[in-house]
Amino acid sequence: MIVTEIKDRLVERCGSAFGMIGDALDLAAVREQPLASPALFVVPLREVSAGNSRMTGVLQRSEIDFGVVIIVDNISDTTGAAAGQDLEVLKTAVRAALIGWQPASAEDIITHVSGELTGSREGTVWWEEVFAAATYLEDEES
């Protein structure tokens, strides 16, 4: 649910900057390049839960890391320099939309964890921003 909220936020705040905004299933369908550029995909990366804090029942804080994969190409040069400049603008927009915002299903605001170049070739750059959020897991009787 939180990934859907994050995707919706990015559509609302950054939709005009991207040719397509998708999720993990959409990203899995990308072979060489997405159907539109620049493209953004929101993907869950990992969840780590703390121990149970109740004597009876379950209450656990769960930290969720999610990735925002940005794929941008700029065919004005094949070195990737132009795409790199475009990427900086897109990263700034994504960070502004997410950092400090609290999704309805989260227990805390979103924070930035890291960013990493995951690929580049022939003017296309793949970049992954990692963000963190937290929720609580409870059993049905709580």
N, C-alpha and C positions, 0 to 999 in steps of 0.2 A: 504494500500500500504506500509506503513512504517513497518508493521509487516513482510511482505514478504521480504523487504530489510534486516531486522534484521536477519531473518531466513537464508537468503542467505549468509550473513556475517558470521554467526556462522557455516554454512556448510563449507564455504571457510577456515575459521581460526581454527575451532575446530572439523571438520568432522571426522578426524582420531581418535579422543578420544572418540567418541560416537558410539554406535551400531545403534542408530536411532536418527534422528532429525525431529521433526514434529511441527504441529501447534495445535490450540485449538480443531479442529475436531479430530485429531489423539489422543490427550489427552483424549477426551471424550469417546473414544473407549477402553481405558485402564480400566480393571476391577481390578485385583489384581496386576499384573505386566505387563510392556510393553513387546512386542515381542522380544526386544533385550535390553541388558543392557551394559553400562549405556545408558540412554535415556534422551533426552532434548526436551522440548516443549516450543514454543514461543506463549504466549497468551496475548491478549489485556486485561487490567484490568479495566481501567477507563480513561475517558477524561473529562477535566474541561476547559471550555472556559472563557476567560475574556470578559468584556463588549465590545460592538461595539465601535471602535475608529473613525468612520467616521460619518459625518453629513448626507451624502447621500451614499447609498450603505452599504456594510458590510465588515469590516475587523476586525477579532477577532483572538487573539493568543490563541491556544488550546494546553494545556499541556496534554501529553499522558503518562500514566504509563503502562508499559507492564511487564509481568512476564516471567521469564525463569525458568521453572520447570525442575529440575534435579532429575532423579530417578536412583539410583545406588544400586546394590546389590553385596554382596560379601559373598558367601556361605562358606567361610573358617571359619567363626564363626557366631553364631546366635545372638550375642549381639549387632551387628551393628558397632563394633569398627573398623573392617577392612573396611566396607563400608564408615564409617566416614572419614577414612584416604584417601580413593579414592575420596570422595566428595570434600575434600579440594583442591586436584589437579584440579578437574574439575571446581570448582568455580573460581579458579585463572585463568584458561584458558578462561572462559566465560567473566570474568571482563576485562581481558587484550584485548579481542577482541572488547568489546563494549565501555568501558569508554573512553571518549574523541573523539570517532569516530562520524562523522556527516553523517547520511544517506542523499541521494540526495533529498528526499522529506521533510527533516526536516529543521528547521530554526536555529537550535542550535545543539551543541554536546550532546551526550548521557551522562547522569550522573547516578550514583548509588544512590538508595533511601534506600533500606533495603534488608535484607535476613532473611529468617525464616524457621525453621524446620516445615514442615507440616504433617509429619508422619514418623513412623519407626516401623518395625515389622519383626521379623525373618530374620535379616540381610539385609533388604531392607530399604533404607532411601529416603524420599521424601523431597526435599528442593526447596524453591522458592526464587529466586533473583528478586528484583523489580528495574527497571530502568525507567528513565524519558527522554522524548524528547518533542520537541515543533514544531508545525506547525502553519500556518496561514490559517484561513478560510475566503474565499472571495465569494461575490456573483458573478454571471456570467458576470455582466456588468462592473465589476471593472477591 
